[in-house]
Every structure is written in structure tokens, then in C-alpha cells.
């Protein structure tokens, strides 16, 4: 079974990020991701970057992933 730490590590390895936090119960996960890669992109495009970083894991291992994505500037201003 995939763990929150597995997902967090995978995102950190495949998407340049300033901050990644993932929590979940093994089936449903919530992630907060801060990345400069999100600059100038819509929320949908930001989420697509995360899905791409997770690759096949999204289809095979992760049943539900809710995420909040931020640029470093938006993260600092919140």
C-alpha cells in the first residue's frame, strides 16, 4: 500500500519544489505543494504538473488526491 511519505518523496523527486506535505489514510490523500514551476500557470495546469510528476502511480496506486498548489510568492503571502 502506498503511504503519504511515498507520495511526498515521489513529488519531491520529480517536481522541483520548495515545500511538499502529504497526509492520508492509504487511499485518500491531501497534498500541499509549493513550486516555482507553478508560476504563470492556471490551477488546472499546476495540478497537471503534479499528476505528471506522479506518473503511473496516479492510475495504479493513488485512489484520491486532493491538492493545494502555490507559487512561492502565494505561499509566503498566505
N, C-alpha and C positions, 0 to 999 in steps of 0.2 A: 504494500500500500504506500502511496506517495505521501510524504509529510510536508508540512509547511516549510521546514528547513530545506527540503529538496527543491521545492519550487523557488524559494528565495535565492538559493545558490545558483540555480539554473538561470534565473533572470539576471543576476549579477554577472554571470559569466558571459552572457550573450547580448546584453544591452548595457552600454556604458551608463552607470547610474551613480548619483550622489547618495541616495538613500533607498533602501528596499526593506519593507516589513511585510511579512505574510503570516497570517493566522488562519487556522481552520481546524476542522474535525476529521480530516482524512477524505472527505467527499466534497465539502463546500469550503471555499477559501475566500479570504478577503486580503487584498494587497494594497499597499500604498507605495507608489514608485515615483521617485524624483529623478528626472534625467534632462540634461541639456538637449538630448535628441528630440524632445517634445516641442522645442521652440518652433513657432510658426505653423504648428500642425493642429488640426481640429481634434476634438476629444476622440472621435472615431479613429482618426489616423494614429493617435497616440496609443489607443488600445490595440490597434492592428500591429504596431511595433512590438508590443508585449506578447501578443499571440505568436508573432513570427519568432520572437526570442524563445518561446516555449516549444515551438515546432509541434512534432507529433504528440508530445505529452498532453497537449490540449485535447486532442481527439481520443487518446488512448487511456490516459490516467486521471485527468482532472475533469470531474463532472460539472463543477460550477466554480467560476472565479469572478468575484466582484472586485473591481479595482477603482482606485482613485489615483489619477496621474497628475503630476505637477511639473512645471519647469522649476529650476532652482529659484527663480525670482518669485514665482507664485507661492512656492513653499515658504520662502523667507517672509513674505507679506501676510501669510495667513495668521 
